[in-house]
Amino acid sequence: MLSLSRSQLDLLSTLSASYTDGLATSDASRRRSDSGGVLNVVLPPINCPKWVCCLLPCIKSIPSMKLFRQIEPEDAEVMRDGRWVRYDAASLVRGDIVRLSDGDAVPADCVVLSLGMDHAATGGDGGEEEEDLEVDHQSITGCPKPSTSSPETSEDGAKSSAQSTRLYYGGRVLRGSCIAVVTAIGPSTALAKLIRDGRWPPKGDLSGEIEAERTEGEDDDEANISLIDRAA
């Protein structure tokens, strides 16, 4: 079993998140209330009242709207009160621990903590090696190559933690599985920002721009974590 890195543990600490137990239901409710009731919902590129969509159903056939419906996550497997449960993706809050596997839509902006469906050690060794993770973000960032996360290898050749790859709301897991921590929801996700700026759907590879903008304005908890947005 791979162990978490120091930077991953620091990120969890800053987010006041428990890797093994997740958030308590009461804590998740408090965080949602403290954020002004913001839900993990991204507004579509054409945001209009439902009655308008009923009168003008052709709006739903616009390419950007069709793509948005395809990538919009519906639910997520999240650790609450020490057990895995499946909730609506909209209910996620920052600091939630989620689990993803083949075919899943990424339910929020996250950072990978460990590979596989089981928790890694928070220190020490043991356990089985998990397969690499591949996530398709082309519909979000325009990058044609999947984002990957593999076990990191230390100077002595030993494999330790999984690479702390960034996953974006709306991405799709192509291969492998992982446990990740939610770092941004709804209007704070990369997808929401691209839509507000009129840069989505992407007309080219925006992954470098997204990372540069995140780094330039960074005042969150991940400043010291090494994140890999592109495939090697």
C-alpha positions in Angstrom: 0.0 0.0 0.0 1.3 3.4 -0.9 1.6 6.0 1.8 0.4 9.6 1.6 3.1 12.2 1.0 3.9 15.0 3.4 2.3 17.5 1.0 -0.8 15.5 0.7 -1.1 15.3 4.5 -0.5 19.0 4.7 -3.3 19.7 2.2 -5.7 17.5 4.2 -4.7 19.4 7.4 -5.3 22.8 5.8 -8.7 21.7 4.5 -9.5 20.2 7.9 -10.3 17.0 6.2 -9.9 13.4 7.4 -8.6 11.0 4.7 -9.9 7.9 6.5 -13.2 9.2 7.9 -14.1 12.0 5.6 -16.3 14.9 6.9 -19.0 14.5 9.4 -22.5 15.2 8.1 -22.8 18.1 10.5 -19.4 19.5 9.4 -20.4 19.3 5.7 -23.7 21.2 6.5 -21.8 23.8 8.5 -19.3 24.4 5.6 -22.2 24.8 3.2 -23.8 27.3 5.5 -20.6 29.2 6.0 -20.2 29.5 2.2 -23.6 31.1 1.9 -25.3 27.9 0.9 -23.3 27.6 -2.3 -24.0 24.2 -4.0 -21.6 22.2 -6.2 -23.5 23.3 -9.3 -22.0 24.8 -12.5 -24.3 27.0 -14.6 -24.6 26.0 -18.2 -23.2 28.1 -21.0 -26.7 29.3 -21.9 -28.4 29.9 -18.5 -32.1 30.7 -18.9 -35.3 29.9 -17.0 -36.8 26.5 -17.4 -39.9 28.0 -19.0 -37.8 29.6 -21.7 -36.2 26.2 -22.5 -39.7 24.7 -22.7 -40.8 27.3 -25.2 -37.5 27.1 -27.1 -36.4 23.5 -26.9 -33.8 24.1 -29.7 -31.6 25.7 -27.0 -30.9 22.2 -25.7 -29.7 21.2 -29.1 -27.0 23.9 -29.2 -23.6 22.0 -29.3 -22.3 23.6 -26.1 -25.5 22.7 -24.2 -25.4 19.1 -25.5 -21.7 18.8 -24.4 -22.5 20.4 -21.0 -25.2 17.8 -20.3 -22.8 15.0 -21.3 -20.1 16.0 -18.8 -22.3 17.2 -15.9 -21.9 14.8 -13.0 -25.0 13.5 -11.3 -23.7 11.8 -8.2 -20.6 11.0 -6.3 -19.3 8.4 -3.9 -18.2 10.4 -0.8 -16.9 9.5 2.6 -19.2 10.9 5.3 -19.2 9.9 9.0 -16.6 7.2 8.3 -18.5 5.3 5.6 -18.8 5.5 1.8 -22.2 6.7 0.6 -23.5 7.9 -2.7 -24.9 11.5 -2.8 -26.0 14.0 -5.4 -22.8 15.7 -6.7 -24.4 19.0 -5.9 -24.2 18.2 -2.2 -20.3 18.1 -2.1 -18.4 20.6 -0.2 -14.7 21.6 -0.1 -12.8 19.1 1.9 -15.0 16.1 1.0 -13.2 12.8 0.4 -14.5 11.1 -2.8 -13.8 7.9 -4.5 -13.7 7.5 -8.3 -13.4 4.5 -10.6 -13.7 3.6 -14.3 -16.4 5.5 -16.1 -17.1 8.0 -13.3 -17.5 11.7 -13.9 -15.3 13.8 -11.8 -17.8 15.5 -9.4 -15.8 18.6 -8.4 -12.3 19.9 -8.8 -10.1 17.5 -6.8 -6.6 16.5 -6.0 -5.7 12.8 -6.1 -4.5 11.4 -2.7 -4.2 7.7 -3.4 -4.8 5.1 -6.2 -7.2 2.2 -5.9 -10.5 1.8 -4.0 -8.9 1.3 -0.5 -7.2 3.9 1.7 -3.5 4.1 1.6 -1.4 4.2 4.7 -0.9 7.5 6.3 2.6 6.3 7.2 4.6 3.1 6.7 4.4 0.5 4.1 2.4 -2.5 3.1 -0.5 -3.5 0.8 -0.8 -4.0 -2.9 0.3 -1.8 -5.7 -2.6 -0.2 -7.7 -2.8 0.5 -11.4 -2.2 4.0 -12.8 -5.1 6.4 -13.1 -6.2 8.0 -16.4 -8.8 10.8 -16.6 -10.1 12.4 -19.8 -10.3 16.2 -19.5 -10.5 17.1 -23.2 -14.1 18.3 -22.9 -13.0 20.6 -20.1 -9.5 21.8 -20.9 -9.1 20.8 -24.5 -6.0 18.8 -23.7 -6.1 15.7 -26.0 -4.0 13.5 -23.7 -5.5 12.1 -20.5 -4.3 13.3 -17.1 -2.5 10.5 -15.3 -1.5 9.6 -11.8 1.1 7.0 -11.0 3.0 6.0 -7.8 5.9 8.4 -7.2 9.3 6.8 -6.9 11.8 8.1 -4.4 15.6 8.3 -5.0 16.1 4.9 -3.5 13.7 3.4 -6.0 10.8 2.8 -3.5 7.3 3.7 -4.5 5.5 6.0 -2.1 2.5 8.2 -2.6 0.4 8.7 -5.8 1.1 11.8 -7.8 -1.1 14.6 -6.6 -2.8 15.0 -10.0 -5.5 17.7 -10.3 -8.9 16.5 -11.5 -11.5 18.8 -13.0 -15.3 18.9 -12.6 -16.7 17.1 -15.6 -13.7 15.0 -16.4 -14.2 11.2 -17.0 -12.2 8.4 -15.5 -10.9 6.2 -18.3 -8.8 3.7 -16.3 -8.0 3.0 -12.7 -9.5 4.3 -9.5 -8.6 6.7 -6.8 -9.4 8.5 -3.6 -9.3 12.3 -3.9 -10.1 15.4 -1.8 -12.4 18.1 -3.1 -10.6 21.5 -3.5 -13.2 23.6 -5.4 -17.0 23.3 -6.0 -19.6 24.9 -8.3 -18.7 28.5 -9.3 -15.1 28.1 -8.1 -14.3 25.2 -10.4 -12.2 25.5 -13.5 -15.2 24.7 -15.8 -17.3 27.4 -14.2 -14.6 30.0 -14.7 -14.1 29.0 -18.4 -17.8 29.3 -19.0 -18.0 32.7 -17.4 -15.0 33.9 -19.5 -16.6 32.6 -22.7 -13.7 30.1 -23.2 -15.8 27.0 -23.1 -16.1 24.7 -25.0 -12.3 24.9 -25.5 -11.0 25.6 -29.0 -7.6 24.4 -28.1 -5.5 23.1 -25.2 -6.2 25.4 -22.3 -4.7 23.3 -19.6 -1.5 25.4 -19.4 -3.5 28.6 -19.2 -5.8 27.1 -16.5 -2.8 26.1 -14.4 -1.0 29.5 -14.9 -4.1 31.4 -13.9 -4.5 29.2 -10.8 -0.9 29.7 -9.8 -0.9 33.5 -10.4 -4.0 34.1 -8.2 -3.3 31.3 -5.8 -4.3 32.0 -2.2 -5.6 28.5 -1.4 -4.1 25.5 0.2 -2.3 23.8 -2.6 0.5 26.3 -3.2 3.2 23.9 -2.2 1.8 20.7 -3.7 3.2 19.4 -7.0 0.3 19.0 -9.4 0.5 17.4 -12.8 -2.2 18.5 -15.3 -0.9 16.8 -18.4 0.1 13.3 -19.4 3.8 12.6 -19.4 
